[in-house]
Amino acid sequence: MIDTGSLIVAIVYAGIMSRAKGHNFLSHRTGLDVAKGIAFLPLFLLAISILHAPLLETLFESNKLILSMAGTVALLALLEDR
């Protein structure tokens, strides 16, 4: 469920960003937006898991690839030098 939700959120995010930035949906930028968008749902669920403990268990039982990608995006965001 979390995996499917993450993919749906990623595709919707990429669509919104392609329209907002005015670039073609089938492009390199869209791929990067999908990679960013796939992290939203797992990170959001991790943030609110303090309110509902079984949510954390469900998150850790989901696809490890999605969770790993979310962690990588979060780590790179922390390390980004502006």
N, C-alpha and C positions, 0 to 999 in steps of 0.2 A: 504494500500500500504506500509506504513512504517512498519507495523507488519510483513508482508510477507518478506519484504526486510531485516528486522532484523533477522528473522529466517534463511534466506538464507545465510546472512553474518556469522551468528553464526555457521552454519553447515560447511561452507567453512573454516572458521577459525579453527574449531575443527579438520577438516581433515588435514589442513596444519600443525597444531601443533602435531597431532599424527604421521605424517610422519617425521617431524623434530626431535621429541623427541624419535622416534622409539618405541612407545608403541601401543598396540592393539587399534583399533578404538572403539570397544565396551568395554569401561573400565570406571572406576571412574574418571580418569583424563580427559577423553573426555567430561564427564558431566560438569566438572569444566570449561573446555575450551569453551563449549557452553554457559555457564553462563557469561563468560567473553566476548565472541564474540557477544552476543546479545546486549551488551551495545554500540558497536561501532557506528552503524548507527544513533541511536537517539542522542548520544553525538556529533557526527560529524555534524548532522543537527542543533543541538542547537548552536554549535560553529559558523556555517556559516549563521545562521538566521539573523544576523545583516545586511547581504547583501540583504536579501529578506524577508520582514516582513510576507507575507502570509505563508512562510515556517514554521514560529513559530506557527501560528494558526493551520496548518496542523499537526504539531507535537503534539500539545496539544489535538487535536481531535482524535488522534490515540488511540490504546488500552492502557489503563492506566497501565496494568500489565507490558508491555514492557518498558514503560517510568519509572515505579517504579523500575524495575530490573536494568535499566541503571543508575538510581540515586544511587541505593544501591551499585553497583559495583564501581561507581565513589567515593562515600563516603568511602567505605572500602579501596580503593586505596590511598585516602588522609590520612586515619588513620593508614595505614600500617607502622609498626615500623621496620626499617631496621638497 
